[in-house]
C-alpha cells in the first residue's frame, strides 16, 4: 500500500468509498460495492464479494450499469442484480459467488422494458422467486419507459417577453389586456 507524502483533497477524493457489506446466509461471504474517482477519467464502480475469513475480495462486475445487488436467499451463494441496458431496458441477472474465480458470466434471468430499481428477492418455494422492483407507471398501468414512449405534441405557447397580448375580435392586436 502506498502512503501519500501529503494529505490533499485529490488524495481524499480518489480514496475508494465502499458500501456496507451484506453477509450471505452462512455469514462467510459479504457483498459490497466500491466507487473510486480518478481525476480526468471519472468514477469507476465495482460489485465485489469478500470472503470474511481471509479478507480476500473477488470482482463480480465492473460495469457502471450494475446496481441493486442482493443475495438470492435460497441457501446458495447466488447473487441477483439489475443491469441497465439500451433504450431504458433493465436486465435481471444472476451469478454464483462460488464460481467467480472460474470466470463465469452472469445468467440473464429476466428483462423489464423500463428503467427500474429497488430490487427485492424472496424464494417462494419450488425453485420460484418473488421479485419486486420500483419504477414509474404509465397511463396503461404498466411500467413507463421514457425513451420508447410516444411524445405528445405540446399545446402551450412560448412568448418572448412578459407582456402577453391577446388577439381577439373585440380587441385590436396591439392593445394590452385591461387590468381590473
Buried (B, 14 or more C-beta within 10 A) or exposed (E): EEEEEEEEEEEEEBEEEBEEBBEBEEEEBBBBBBEBBEEEEEEEBBBBBBEBEEEEBEEBBEBBEBBBBBBBBBEBBBBBBBBBBEEBBBBBBBBBBEEBEEEEEBEEBEEBBBBBEEBEBEBEEEEEBEBEBEBEEEEEEEBBBEEEEEEEEEEEEEEEEEEEBEEEEEEEEEEEEEEE
